[in-house]
Amino acid sequence: MATMNRDTTIAWLGHGTFHITTPEGKKLLIDPWVDTNPACPDDWKTRVRTEGLDAILITHGHFDHINDLLSLATLTDAKIVCMFDLVSWLTAQGVGEERIIGFNKGGTIEVAGVRATMTKAEHSSTYNDNGTLLPLGEAVGYVLRMSNGFTIYHTGDTSVTYDMMIIGDLYQPDLTILPIGDWFTMDPRQAAYALKLIRSKYAIPGHYGTFPILSGTPEQLRAHAQEFGVHTEVIALQLGESIA
């Protein structure tokens, strides 16, 4: 297992789903697509339930990011962190309002000892409810600051935007988690340019390889990073693999 030596463990559960263990041992899940995710390893499907979760963070409402949200909300005591516009939908699905932290882009909240700032992402956010397409707010990303200062920028599903330079200036993230699959999000070349703007020391790619249409690869990301003179270390996790 690779190491960043910052007392924070990040695991890729496949597609856009990431599991983070904080320096205090709190467990966060970003975009809960687990049981129905064809890329998620079976052992992680079990671990998420047996070990529990302290917080679930939602970037947007597409099925491949929230399909297991309601089941995990029932099986765990996790706080649900999301754009404010999702709160009424979640409560209508039976999630207690006291468990939901709804806020908006630019805002910062604290959950499980982590300061989370909601950031802009360029993407859509809808959910197919038995044939009815429901708008679920807007797509977002998060800047997550651990108690020891280690900072993760999860871009969410997005294209590259110049706002990423602002994120780099304001928060100086140590690690960026970003999509590279193409078609629905950035391709590897756009993602490499995003890293040029963000200037984090490390990057973990996601949202690729789940389906043939998501054709971007970490190797392409590294090649384009060289093209743009980016010195970010690209860490390509295998499915279920962790880095600490």
Helices and strands as residue ranges (DSSP letters): E 9-12, E 18-21, E 27-30, H 42-51, E 55-57, H 63-66, H 69-75, E 79-83, G 84-86, H 87-92, G 97-99, E 100-103, E 108-111, E 114-120, E 126-129, E 132-135, E 140-145, E 151-154, H 163-171, E 175-179, H 188-198, E 202-206, H 218-227, E 233-234, E 242-243
